[in-house]
Amino acid sequence: MPNRTVYLPEHLDELSRRLGVNLSQLTQKAIEEYASQRAEDTLDTRVKEARARMAALNISWPEGLLERERAEADER
């Protein structure tokens, strides 16, 4: 596993030692949580941008298109 250095202010270092915090585990969980939140943010942003481009180009999808496509895919 790669090794990275994490710098903490002195008071947080002392606090983490007193609490017996596993910094490696805490850091891994924090990064995974941050990444999952960013993935949702990124997806939301991409959807909003796509909708804005569609509106700017005056593109509209027929009502129920997605539902019909899904139903047709189940029939195949």
Biotite code that builds the C-alpha atoms (Angstrom):
import biotite.structure as struc

atoms = struc.array([
    struc.Atom([0.000, 0.000, 0.000], chain_id="A", res_id=1, res_name="MET", atom_name="CA", element="C"),
    struc.Atom([1.406, 3.429, -0.904], chain_id="A", res_id=2, res_name="PRO", atom_name="CA", element="C"),
    struc.Atom([2.580, 5.591, 1.937], chain_id="A", res_id=3, res_name="ASN", atom_name="CA", element="C"),
    struc.Atom([1.569, 9.273, 2.212], chain_id="A", res_id=4, res_name="ARG", atom_name="CA", element="C"),
    struc.Atom([2.398, 11.889, 4.818], chain_id="A", res_id=5, res_name="THR", atom_name="CA", element="C"),
    struc.Atom([-0.408, 13.763, 6.549], chain_id="A", res_id=6, res_name="VAL", atom_name="CA", element="C"),
    struc.Atom([0.474, 16.970, 8.361], chain_id="A", res_id=7, res_name="TYR", atom_name="CA", element="C"),
    struc.Atom([-1.564, 17.986, 11.385], chain_id="A", res_id=8, res_name="LEU", atom_name="CA", element="C"),
    struc.Atom([-1.455, 21.067, 13.562], chain_id="A", res_id=9, res_name="PRO", atom_name="CA", element="C"),
    struc.Atom([0.067, 20.257, 16.924], chain_id="A", res_id=10, res_name="GLU", atom_name="CA", element="C"),
    struc.Atom([-3.235, 20.444, 18.808], chain_id="A", res_id=11, res_name="HIS", atom_name="CA", element="C"),
    struc.Atom([-4.891, 17.963, 16.422], chain_id="A", res_id=12, res_name="LEU", atom_name="CA", element="C"),
    struc.Atom([-1.944, 15.613, 16.647], chain_id="A", res_id=13, res_name="ASP", atom_name="CA", element="C"),
    struc.Atom([-2.171, 15.686, 20.424], chain_id="A", res_id=14, res_name="GLU", atom_name="CA", element="C"),
    struc.Atom([-5.939, 15.224, 20.356], chain_id="A", res_id=15, res_name="LEU", atom_name="CA", element="C"),
    struc.Atom([-5.741, 12.304, 17.938], chain_id="A", res_id=16, res_name="SER", atom_name="CA", element="C"),
    struc.Atom([-3.158, 10.613, 20.151], chain_id="A", res_id=17, res_name="ARG", atom_name="CA", element="C"),
    struc.Atom([-5.269, 11.112, 23.279], chain_id="A", res_id=18, res_name="ARG", atom_name="CA", element="C"),
    struc.Atom([-8.313, 9.697, 21.515], chain_id="A", res_id=19, res_name="LEU", atom_name="CA", element="C"),
    struc.Atom([-6.366, 6.798, 20.026], chain_id="A", res_id=20, res_name="GLY", atom_name="CA", element="C"),
    struc.Atom([-7.525, 7.695, 16.525], chain_id="A", res_id=21, res_name="VAL", atom_name="CA", element="C"),
    struc.Atom([-6.301, 5.472, 13.718], chain_id="A", res_id=22, res_name="ASN", atom_name="CA", element="C"),
    struc.Atom([-5.275, 8.251, 11.331], chain_id="A", res_id=23, res_name="LEU", atom_name="CA", element="C"),
    struc.Atom([-4.833, 5.920, 8.386], chain_id="A", res_id=24, res_name="SER", atom_name="CA", element="C"),
    struc.Atom([-8.331, 4.487, 8.736], chain_id="A", res_id=25, res_name="GLN", atom_name="CA", element="C"),
    struc.Atom([-9.863, 7.912, 9.420], chain_id="A", res_id=26, res_name="LEU", atom_name="CA", element="C"),
    struc.Atom([-8.141, 9.426, 6.392], chain_id="A", res_id=27, res_name="THR", atom_name="CA", element="C"),
    struc.Atom([-9.226, 6.559, 4.122], chain_id="A", res_id=28, res_name="GLN", atom_name="CA", element="C"),
    struc.Atom([-12.856, 6.875, 5.220], chain_id="A", res_id=29, res_name="LYS", atom_name="CA", element="C"),
    struc.Atom([-12.794, 10.663, 4.865], chain_id="A", res_id=30, res_name="ALA", atom_name="CA", element="C"),
    struc.Atom([-11.402, 10.440, 1.327], chain_id="A", res_id=31, res_name="ILE", atom_name="CA", element="C"),
    struc.Atom([-13.967, 7.809, 0.311], chain_id="A", res_id=32, res_name="GLU", atom_name="CA", element="C"),
    struc.Atom([-16.823, 9.897, 1.747], chain_id="A", res_id=33, res_name="GLU", atom_name="CA", element="C"),
    struc.Atom([-15.526, 13.039, 0.062], chain_id="A", res_id=34, res_name="TYR", atom_name="CA", element="C"),
    struc.Atom([-15.176, 11.214, -3.255], chain_id="A", res_id=35, res_name="ALA", atom_name="CA", element="C"),
    struc.Atom([-18.719, 9.836, -3.072], chain_id="A", res_id=36, res_name="SER", atom_name="CA", element="C"),
    struc.Atom([-20.092, 13.313, -2.353], chain_id="A", res_id=37, res_name="GLN", atom_name="CA", element="C"),
    struc.Atom([-18.085, 14.778, -5.222], chain_id="A", res_id=38, res_name="ARG", atom_name="CA", element="C"),
    struc.Atom([-19.324, 12.044, -7.558], chain_id="A", res_id=39, res_name="ALA", atom_name="CA", element="C"),
    struc.Atom([-22.901, 13.057, -6.765], chain_id="A", res_id=40, res_name="GLU", atom_name="CA", element="C"),
    struc.Atom([-22.018, 16.739, -7.191], chain_id="A", res_id=41, res_name="ASP", atom_name="CA", element="C"),
    struc.Atom([-20.317, 15.982, -10.495], chain_id="A", res_id=42, res_name="THR", atom_name="CA", element="C"),
    struc.Atom([-23.295, 14.004, -11.767], chain_id="A", res_id=43, res_name="LEU", atom_name="CA", element="C"),
    struc.Atom([-25.730, 16.740, -10.705], chain_id="A", res_id=44, res_name="ASP", atom_name="CA", element="C"),
    struc.Atom([-23.566, 19.334, -12.420], chain_id="A", res_id=45, res_name="THR", atom_name="CA", element="C"),
    struc.Atom([-23.343, 17.290, -15.605], chain_id="A", res_id=46, res_name="ARG", atom_name="CA", element="C"),
    struc.Atom([-27.121, 16.781, -15.706], chain_id="A", res_id=47, res_name="VAL", atom_name="CA", element="C"),
    struc.Atom([-27.732, 20.510, -15.155], chain_id="A", res_id=48, res_name="LYS", atom_name="CA", element="C"),
    struc.Atom([-25.235, 21.399, -17.874], chain_id="A", res_id=49, res_name="GLU", atom_name="CA", element="C"),
    struc.Atom([-26.810, 18.933, -20.299], chain_id="A", res_id=50, res_name="ALA", atom_name="CA", element="C"),
    struc.Atom([-30.266, 20.346, -19.586], chain_id="A", res_id=51, res_name="ARG", atom_name="CA", element="C"),
    struc.Atom([-28.967, 23.879, -20.129], chain_id="A", res_id=52, res_name="ALA", atom_name="CA", element="C"),
    struc.Atom([-27.415, 22.874, -23.475], chain_id="A", res_id=53, res_name="ARG", atom_name="CA", element="C"),
    struc.Atom([-30.661, 21.159, -24.512], chain_id="A", res_id=54, res_name="MET", atom_name="CA", element="C"),
    struc.Atom([-32.649, 24.281, -23.622], chain_id="A", res_id=55, res_name="ALA", atom_name="CA", element="C"),
    struc.Atom([-30.190, 26.518, -25.480], chain_id="A", res_id=56, res_name="ALA", atom_name="CA", element="C"),
    struc.Atom([-30.467, 24.304, -28.557], chain_id="A", res_id=57, res_name="LEU", atom_name="CA", element="C"),
    struc.Atom([-34.246, 24.031, -28.150], chain_id="A", res_id=58, res_name="ASN", atom_name="CA", element="C"),
    struc.Atom([-34.082, 20.236, -27.849], chain_id="A", res_id=59, res_name="ILE", atom_name="CA", element="C"),
    struc.Atom([-36.890, 18.404, -26.100], chain_id="A", res_id=60, res_name="SER", atom_name="CA", element="C"),
    struc.Atom([-37.396, 14.694, -25.606], chain_id="A", res_id=61, res_name="TRP", atom_name="CA", element="C"),
    struc.Atom([-40.794, 13.162, -26.355], chain_id="A", res_id=62, res_name="PRO", atom_name="CA", element="C"),
    struc.Atom([-42.897, 12.450, -23.270], chain_id="A", res_id=63, res_name="GLU", atom_name="CA", element="C"),
    struc.Atom([-42.436, 8.924, -21.935], chain_id="A", res_id=64, res_name="GLY", atom_name="CA", element="C"),
    struc.Atom([-39.517, 8.137, -24.250], chain_id="A", res_id=65, res_name="LEU", atom_name="CA", element="C"),
    struc.Atom([-37.362, 6.624, -21.509], chain_id="A", res_id=66, res_name="LEU", atom_name="CA", element="C"),
    struc.Atom([-40.214, 4.499, -20.185], chain_id="A", res_id=67, res_name="GLU", atom_name="CA", element="C"),
    struc.Atom([-41.006, 3.195, -23.685], chain_id="A", res_id=68, res_name="ARG", atom_name="CA", element="C"),
    struc.Atom([-37.344, 2.379, -24.330], chain_id="A", res_id=69, res_name="GLU", atom_name="CA", element="C"),
    struc.Atom([-37.094, 0.492, -21.044], chain_id="A", res_id=70, res_name="ARG", atom_name="CA", element="C"),
    struc.Atom([-40.297, -1.444, -21.764], chain_id="A", res_id=71, res_name="ALA", atom_name="CA", element="C"),
    struc.Atom([-39.059, -2.311, -25.247], chain_id="A", res_id=72, res_name="GLU", atom_name="CA", element="C"),
    struc.Atom([-35.705, -3.486, -23.867], chain_id="A", res_id=73, res_name="ALA", atom_name="CA", element="C"),
    struc.Atom([-37.502, -5.869, -21.478], chain_id="A", res_id=74, res_name="ASP", atom_name="CA", element="C"),
    struc.Atom([-39.465, -7.300, -24.398], chain_id="A", res_id=75, res_name="GLU", atom_name="CA", element="C"),
    struc.Atom([-36.357, -8.219, -26.386], chain_id="A", res_id=76, res_name="ARG", atom_name="CA", element="C"),
])
